Amino acid sequence: MNPIIIAVVVLAIVGIVAGLILYYVAEKFKVEEDPRIDQVEEVLPGANCGGCGYPGCRQFAEALTRTDTLEGYFCPVGGNDVMARVAEILGLEAVEKEKQLAVVRCAGSYEFRPVTNEYDGPANCAMEHALYSGHTECQYGCLGHGDCVAACEFDAIYMDPVTNLPVVVEEKCTACGACVEACPRDIIELRPVGKKSRRVYVACVNEDKGGLTAKACKVGCIGCGNCEKACEFDAITIENNLSYIDPAKCRLCRACAPVCPTESIWELNFPVRRAIPSNKVKPKKKPTA
Amino acid sequence: MSEYKLLTFPKGGVHPPENKLTADLAIERFPLPSKVYIHLQQHIGVPAQILVKPKDRVRTGQLLAQAQGFVSANIHSSVTGTVFKIDEIYDASGYRKTAIVITPEPEDEWVEGIDTSDDLKADIGQFSSQEIIQKVKDAGIVGMGGATFPTHVKLSIPDGKKCDILIINGVECEPYLTSDHRLMLEKTEEILVGTRLLMKALNVDRAVIGIEANKPDAIGKMTEAAKKYEGITVQALKVKYPQGGEKQLIKAITGREVPSGGLPIDIGAVVQNVGTTFAVYEAVMKNKPLIERIVTITGKDLDHRGNFRVRIGTMVKDIIDYVGGLPEGTGKVVLGGPMMGKATKTLEVPVGKGTSGILLMRREETKRKKVLPCIHCARCVTACPQGLEPYLIMSLAERGIWDKAEEAHAQDCIMCGSCSYVCPSNRPLQDYTQFARNTVMSIMRARKKK
């Protein structure tokens, strides 16, 4: 017989036998997977940023299909739209969450916070924080090596070359929380975007006593309590010599910002403040710094 | 004679220039400063609980703060005076911690029962093991080589473990430092009595005092004096850094290796520094709490170098002013030795129980050189006394791969700095391995808790 025909026949038989074995094995050890996992994953942004608390979108989708309620599950990148579609696929009730943004709670640029020590170790915030206490007098403030920039998957944060502080790009920030995790000083906070993207917050995390803070940085919160008194909505609390504005209670009235002697309360995206008529200004002490 | 055979640990090690500039200078008593700043935490463990308030008058040796829990240490007043305030003061770590500020009076008024004379008391028969440990605990003694681990914890052997050898660490392998060396020369008998006390506390009949061969006078004097004391021998060791590391010293003297993650007691050994041994002698025989220590102040440009007996809480600034001020061109002031010490952030840092030296280094000596890429020469691997791979741990730490760093035994790093010392590419290996060690250890602790 022609060797070519033999080869073809043998190969065909081997192929059919192998095919049958594969078919049998595939049927026998079939993994039943919830078809909704693929559907949910399709809807998710696919950034694998970890903002939801799972390693990636696939794992988050798996977790979503196993749960009975969407309470506690949220994709910060996709936001409410994506979660609504996920809820539709899974037949669950969507949980609305306010959109958040990262804010940098330190304003200690070179201008305001003098450099007291030379740090020439590895250029890495986590290292400087763990092994040394920073190159300025402030032991709470930004170290300026950009660990947050390296952690951001969305190019939504960059170091300002003039101030050496990180700046959040509002349009790009997805509030995944990677920078919050990366910052060893816990300076970055996720806060609700607010109406028309308007936000008021204290740009300082220094818990030292007022005198020490003032010595270290001209724009640090000294915990004087002026803002607490000025707030009509009990949104401001002073703890450990540091003021904190609760975004849930803040009505964005901006009464606190002008009374701050160190200008450490920041107001973002508000229209320019008009001069207040002098008869309406309450008498107060002259700002010290 | 055993002292002619020099022992050492087998793996790794480096030979930095010794620069023991103050070895011939006798210990001087440092005058009382204008203020003392006593931190509530001068030890590893829980900070002590404060017992005094501002405007209280305190006497020398009075208890200021009580130990909290087992791994903690008492804090005593090092001067007689009034509590000025309780404030946040920088400590050696560079962070502010709570401290008691006291304005001293010119004359010391000691708490009754404390023997302030320099006479030798050698009769230890009256004390039981329990009494010695209790006295050490009351006196707030911690490891004075620099690690500041509470000594009474080391002396309390856990159930099921057995100690058969006490090692007294007189190695002082850090360059520049000479405080232990001077102590061994000037307080020889006291250290030997302290060793007998520790032997009794641990219930062992054998103690070895390890001294590096670059201190022949100390070896000679200790060997001669030790003949009178039963069970104590002096062992000369080869000059090699980090010979004074606890694990390295045990390996050199007994040949036993502390297992990964284990303690020296797991292999039946306890190591105490000579400074600690002297403090134990003073605490037990003279009822004197730990309120002063020997500090070496040295630097190449300093005229008035020396070994001083300094009250705990004296500002580094006061000491530097006393010896003639900061010389021109000083780059860093290091607390401890040049290999493991930490550069201070400011001079307003008080001397703590673990401050063995103040080293003023020239700017050009301390300047870090340009970091070049790793050329995989494996010099750090050769130098590591723990047998780790620092280059690997560094690259894992840079990427934050902590599970692999744990597999690479980053937690076994002793932070001696030999890797950075030998690196031809000037890579900050020690910084990263130390960072990896701390991170991995905290991950391991968190996992254990679960």
Chai-1 contact restraints between the chains, C-beta under 6 A:
chainA,res_idxA,chainB,res_idxB,connection_type,confidence,min_distance_angstrom,max_distance_angstrom,comment,restraint_id
A,N117,B,K345,contact,1.0,0.0,6.0,A-B,restraint_1
A,D120,B,R368,contact,1.0,0.0,6.0,A-B,restraint_2
A,G121,B,D431,contact,1.0,0.0,6.0,A-B,restraint_3
A,P122,B,P428,contact,1.0,0.0,6.0,A-B,restraint_4
A,P122,B,D431,contact,1.0,0.0,6.0,A-B,restraint_5
A,M127,B,F435,contact,1.0,0.0,6.0,A-B,restraint_6
A,A130,B,F435,contact,1.0,0.0,6.0,A-B,restraint_7
A,L131,B,D431,contact,1.0,0.0,6.0,A-B,restraint_8
A,Y132,B,G94,contact,1.0,0.0,6.0,A-B,restraint_9
A,S133,B,G94,contact,1.0,0.0,6.0,A-B,restraint_10
A,S133,B,Y95,contact,1.0,0.0,6.0,A-B,restraint_11
A,Q139,B,Y95,contact,1.0,0.0,6.0,A-B,restraint_12
